[in-house]
Amino acid sequence: MEIKNIQKLVHNWIINYGIRYFNILTNTILLSEEVGEVSRIIARNYGEQSLKKDCKEKEDLGEELSDVLFVLICLANQTGIDLEESFHKKLKKKIRDGERHHKNEKLK
């Protein structure tokens, strides 16, 4: 699915089920909260932190990453950003800068 279609899908969900977008400041805070949830899962499952004793089931990283994506798309929709276009522009910049990593001795 193209990013443009995902942006439309999120917009339609907001209109049909969410009533309206939260304001941009609220969505920015929600994005931070969702990124924190992703960080917690990664720290406990891939890092040095242990799971809490009362945590019976493993948290779903994919679900939390999807929450991040959903709120990120809300912010893009609210601010008129075409994420597909912006992503392709950013990728072109990264391709131009791609040789830098090949020459980095730290990565060998």
RAHUMO-V350824 format. One record per residue. N is the residue number from 0. RES is the residue in one small letter. BURIAL is # if it has 9 or more other ideal C-beta (glycine too) atoms within 8 Angstrom, else .. Layout:
N|RES|BURIAL  N|RES|BURIAL
//
This chain:
0|m|.  1|e|.  2|i|.  3|k|#  4|n|.  5|i|#  6|q|#  7|k|.  8|l|#  9|v|#  10|h|#  11|n|.  12|w|#  13|i|#  14|i|.  15|n|.  16|y|.  17|g|.  18|i|.  19|r|.  20|y|#  21|f|.  22|n|.  23|i|.  24|l|.  25|t|.  26|n|#  27|t|#  28|i|.  29|l|#  30|l|#  31|s|.  32|e|.  33|e|#  34|v|#  35|g|.  36|e|#  37|v|#  38|s|.  39|r|#  40|i|#  41|i|#  42|a|#  43|r|#  44|n|.  45|y|.  46|g|.  47|e|.  48|q|.  49|s|.  50|l|.  51|k|.  52|k|.  53|d|.  54|c|.  55|k|.  56|e|.  57|k|.  58|e|#  59|d|.  60|l|#  61|g|.  62|e|.  63|e|#  64|l|#  65|s|.  66|d|#  67|v|#  68|l|.  69|f|#  70|v|#  71|l|#  72|i|#  73|c|#  74|l|#  75|a|#  76|n|#  77|q|#  78|t|.  79|g|.  80|i|.  81|d|#  82|l|#  83|e|#  84|e|.  85|s|#  86|f|#  87|h|.  88|k|.  89|k|.  90|l|.  91|k|.  92|k|.  93|k|.  94|i|.  95|r|.  96|d|.  97|g|.  98|e|.  99|r|.  100|h|.  101|h|.  102|k|.  103|n|.  104|e|.  105|k|.  106|l|.  107|k|.
//
